[in-house]
Every structure is written in C-alpha cells, then in structure tokens.
Amino acid sequence: MNDKNELLDEISDIVAPKKGLDGKYLLFTYIFVSFVVALSFFKIYVHQQIYYESRKIAKLRAQRDLLKEENRVISASVEAIKFKNQIADTLFDEEE
C-alpha cells in the first residue's frame, strides 16, 4: 500500500506539479507593483501641475479682461477730452 501511495504521489507531481511562490515570482510582483505605484504618483503630479497652471491662466485672463475694459474706458475718456479741446479751440479761434 505504501508503494502505491508513493507511486501516486510521484505521478501527481509529474502530471500536475505543485506551483509554489519562488523568489523570482515575488521579485517580479514587487517590481510590477512598484512600477504601477510610480506611474500613479507621476499621473497625480502631472494632474496637479495642470490644475495649478490652469488656475494661473484663469487669473491672467481675468486680469487681461479687466485691463481691456479699463483701456476702453480710458480711450473713451481721451476721445471726450479731445472733442472738448477741439470745441474749445474753435471757440477761441472765433473770438480772436
């Protein structure tokens, strides 16, 4: 009976070998997990940088729009002053 069990154990090892976790498999797993974690941190970093740059761009656009509006108001004021000066010059020319 003992010989029969030994023979069956040997045949089962040949037909379906036992797969254990060896050092190479464990090392490969650690390297793979480290790679995935590194890619994840890189992705998070890039997304953060894009977010902060887009905030800066939005702030600069708001400042640009404000300056354009201020320029428009100042240009209208300058045109009004020029118009008043032209009228004043024509009045002074007529008096002379």
C-alpha positions in Angstrom: 0.0 0.0 0.0 2.9 2.3 0.8 4.5 1.7 -2.6 1.2 2.5 -4.3 0.9 5.9 -2.4 4.5 6.8 -3.3 3.8 5.9 -7.0 0.7 8.0 -7.0 2.5 11.0 -5.4 5.3 10.8 -8.0 2.8 10.6 -10.9 0.7 13.5 -9.5 3.9 15.6 -9.2 4.7 14.9 -12.9 1.2 15.4 -14.2 0.3 18.4 -12.1 3.5 19.9 -10.5 2.9 21.9 -7.4 3.4 25.6 -8.1 4.9 27.5 -5.2 5.8 31.1 -4.9 9.5 31.3 -5.6 11.8 34.2 -5.3 11.6 35.3 -9.0 7.8 35.5 -8.9 7.9 37.5 -5.7 10.5 39.9 -7.1 8.6 40.3 -10.3 5.4 41.1 -8.3 7.3 43.7 -6.2 8.7 45.3 -9.3 5.3 45.4 -11.0 3.6 46.9 -8.0 6.4 49.5 -7.7 6.0 50.4 -11.3 2.3 50.8 -11.0 2.7 53.0 -7.9 5.3 55.1 -9.6 3.1 55.7 -12.6 0.2 56.6 -10.3 2.2 59.2 -8.5 3.5 60.6 -11.8 -0.1 60.9 -13.1 -1.2 62.6 -9.9 1.7 65.0 -10.1 1.0 65.9 -13.7 -2.7 66.5 -13.0 -1.8 68.7 -10.1 0.6 70.8 -12.2 -2.1 71.1 -14.9 -4.6 72.2 -12.3 -2.3 74.9 -10.9 -1.3 76.2 -14.3 -4.9 76.4 -15.4 -5.7 78.5 -12.3 -2.8 80.8 -13.2 -4.1 81.1 -16.7 -7.6 81.9 -15.5 -6.2 84.6 -13.2 -4.2 86.1 -16.0 -7.2 86.0 -18.4 -9.3 87.9 -15.7 -6.6 90.5 -15.4 -6.4 90.8 -19.2 -10.1 91.3 -19.5 -10.0 93.9 -16.7 -7.2 95.8 -18.5 -9.0 95.7 -21.8 -12.1 97.2 -20.2 -10.0 99.8 -18.4 -8.3 100.6 -21.7 -11.7 101.0 -23.4 -12.9 103.4 -20.7 -9.7 105.4 -20.8 -9.8 105.6 -24.6 -13.4 106.9 -24.4 -12.3 109.5 -21.8 -9.4 110.6 -24.0 -11.7 110.9 -27.0 -14.1 113.0 -24.9 -11.3 115.3 -23.8 -10.0 115.6 -27.4 -13.5 116.6 -28.5 -13.8 119.2 -25.8 -10.4 120.6 -26.7 -11.4 120.8 -30.4 -14.6 122.7 -29.4 -12.7 125.0 -27.1 -10.1 125.7 -29.8 -12.8 126.6 -32.3 -14.4 128.9 -29.8 -11.1 130.6 -29.0 -10.4 130.9 -32.7 -13.7 132.6 -33.3 -13.2 135.2 -30.6 -9.9 136.3 -32.0 
